[in-house]
Amino acid sequence: MKVPLVDLRATYLPIKDHLRDAFDAAFEKMGLFLGENVQAFEQAFTEYCRANHGLGCSSGTDAVTLAIKAFDFEPGSEIIVPAHTFFATIESVIHAGCTPVMVDIDSKTYCLDPDRVEVAITDKTVAIMPVHIYGHPADMDGFMRIANERRLKVIEDAAQAHGAKYKGRPCGSLADAAAFSFYFTKNLGAFGEAGFVTAATESTFERMKLYRHHGHASKFEHVLVGYNLRLDELQAAVLHAKLPGLDANNAKRREIAKRYDDAFAGLDVVTPFVADYAEPNYHCYVILTDRRDELVNHLTESGVGTGIHYKVPAHLQPAMRTVPHRAMPLEHTESVCNRCLTLPCYPELKDDQITHVIESIQRFFAS
Ligand SMILES: Cc1ncc(COP(=O)(O)O)c(C=O)c1O
């Protein structure tokens, strides 16, 4: 039996006919520039996140960059980030002209640890940017308290956290700004590149809008040097078609995670922790094991796809050798990167596929 790590085609089939109609309508109108689909999706996803303001954009990487740019920080300002993240988090800080300061993660949630942030703050620090890694929310109250005391901004990298909740509130509505990715494999994924930013205040939102579209304040007036980071009309149609299914799909991911948790309870693996405050969306179901390479080989032979998110933390990436940054002690980050393994966990998994993953892992640890 084959159990791929992701199954993109399965996300297309249920909305196939709807998409044909939506694409036909878009092509008939040729309203391709921030058209009806973009506007409708922006409204729907902003409401879904219970955010004050929201704007579609061209990718998750661009969303993180846009969320930072919106605050017009001085060049060289420091932003506190985790090193256990997709590299785009770090790249976006640098593209926005700031310096990443990498701080360790909590050993249980694998998210940026608020208790380790304060020692990393200097007079150049302007923001804290936690990542809701694997779709488990970071402990936002801790960051908001520090930010209020020190007059810093908090930006959520919510690229993996569509529909995840912190104390009952959706990720994307918890800070000064937030950024989402709609990369194909995300819980809400486009069939091309797309992203989204949310903002707590009107003024932040207005800056995002300007940076997204060449600083255009009116037809012939560019009030700042911006970018072209617009959301594509067809991708907006895809996302709008998928959004109504997101909560049910996240619930299915939680059911699969529960089956895995129960089945792996007696084995020599660490299963995902869920903090009291959290309703995760299980973008990734990640176990920790000291026997990762062996287990990957065994699962590959059993037809089970796996992934590693992330094998090399950001501070150890070759790209960082020539880039200004600071790295605080990162022992939990390195420990997780050395042992983490992502298993298939998505709503389209069939019952016998889930059983096959479970039995394959049980067989490995029994041997
Ligand atoms: C935490 C995080 N931040 C940013 C991004 C960048 O998103 P995109 O691939 O849509 O540019 C990703 C994408 O995987 C991510 O996981």
The ligand as a Gaussian input file, in Angstrom:
#p B3LYP/6-31G(d) Opt

LIG

0 1
 C        6.660000      29.179000       8.665000
 C        6.637000      29.589000       7.222000
 N        6.849000      30.878000       6.906000
 C        6.826000      31.298000       5.634000
 C        6.580000      30.421000       4.592000
 C        6.637000      30.912000       3.173000
 O        5.477000      30.647000       2.447000
 P        5.493000      30.475000       0.845000
 O        6.110000      29.143000       0.543000
 O        4.051000      30.532000       0.470000
 O        6.282000      31.586000       0.272000
 C        6.338000      29.079000       4.870000
 C        6.059000      28.116000       3.782000
 O        6.273000      26.948000       3.868000
 C        6.375000      28.639000       6.219000
 O        6.141000      27.372000       6.543000

